[in-house]
């Protein structure tokens, strides 16, 4: 048995499930805290729900958003390495996967620039700042809609490679 | 070595992942520049201020063309619990910060050498070196200029007042019924425009002084490169045995106050509240975020290491199975 097959077989369902749950949970946390960067949770009473008072604290949602971004970056690198080394021997990416990868890349890149902008002594032009803000938000909304459609239509990230 | 997992393929994909991980270090566009060395700061020597409010009047005169002219009646807000902020009928208020008053004189009566003494000093935006208002504004309406001045663009601001919530001194003030939100979803999102001192940035760009500094008969304020201003503040402080405020607050601001009495005493004596900022010690509001930002650089390498460990483990087990 070659190593690629072995690798795919040793991806235990529990591990896959854990990673998938971690990925989905991270995206939900990122989406929630990302939307929380706009002053809407207090206005629309989300922060009045018992236990949700923290959602109106911009610093708290900002920290959580950053922690979520750290987890997402680690997950993406893990999945990318795993696929490039072993996964691609037995599976190929679907069109749905390519669409999501493009959108995720956009979200990550605009997110990186947003983080850079928040560092001391880094100044962006007003137009560039607004572009990354709106692009980050727009791409995330587009990603959520797309991911939901793919979920409802049963589109997966990977298809088995036929030899 | 197994065909499916060669050292070369592992290194190749590892490098690809590392390349993605290093996306944060790509060359910055021309629109991105470091700002630290070009920053201007103001020095406010509170010993000199006589509380004449000439600076307040000059500020109002120079900036009146920027003051809001709200459209009334205001859009009905949803939910109805959303409060409107209307200062258009109280434009003459000068004893606090409002959308029509970006600078006011604060008074503190304290005991110096057994005698009561009243100090007066101008208060306005501190122009932080790392301003949370600009960092956290969700639309990029608040931003820091290369010369260290923080400004809010009234054409972009939606008046959500996040900048005020995250400001260590709660400086920006809102006026409802004006700005971009009226053209978007006026009942559902936004609530006007936030206003604050922009340190007459257009005048500064033309090489002129901010109005409050130019008009002051007592030369209470001066403006210059931050390093020079800080050095002068320290020299004065040493000479008079005084105290400095703003040099370390929120890691550093571009407004430096110098006082012969401790700022804790002044803070106790001043009237504080909405539109009346405190003089408390202020920690670094963005410290945790900056630390987490650095952690983001490590995250991809953690993912890479985790994948490498798994692949190495599987490779080892494959070899063991083959024996």
Interface residues (C-beta under 8 A of the other chain):
Chain A: X1 X2 X3 X4 X5 X6 X7 X10 X37 X38 X39 X40 X43 X44 X45 X58 X59 X62 X63 X66 X67 X69 X70 X71 X73 X74 X75 X76 X77 X78 X79 X80 X81 X82 X84 X85 X86 X89 X108 X109 X112 X115 X116 X117 X118 X119 X120 X121 X122 X123 X124 X125 X126 X127 X128 X129 X130 X132 X133 X134 X137
Chain B: X2 X3 X4 X5 X9 X10 X12 X13 X14 X16 X17 X20 X21 X23 X24 X28 X29 X31 X32 X33 X34 X35 X36 X79 X82 X129 X130 X135 X136 X138 X139 X140 X143 X144 X145 X146 X153 X156 X160 X161 X162 X165 X166 X189 X251 X285 X286 X288 X289 X290 X292 X293 X295 X296 X299 X300 X301 X302 X303 X304 X306 X307 X308 X310 X311 X314 X315 X317 X318 X321
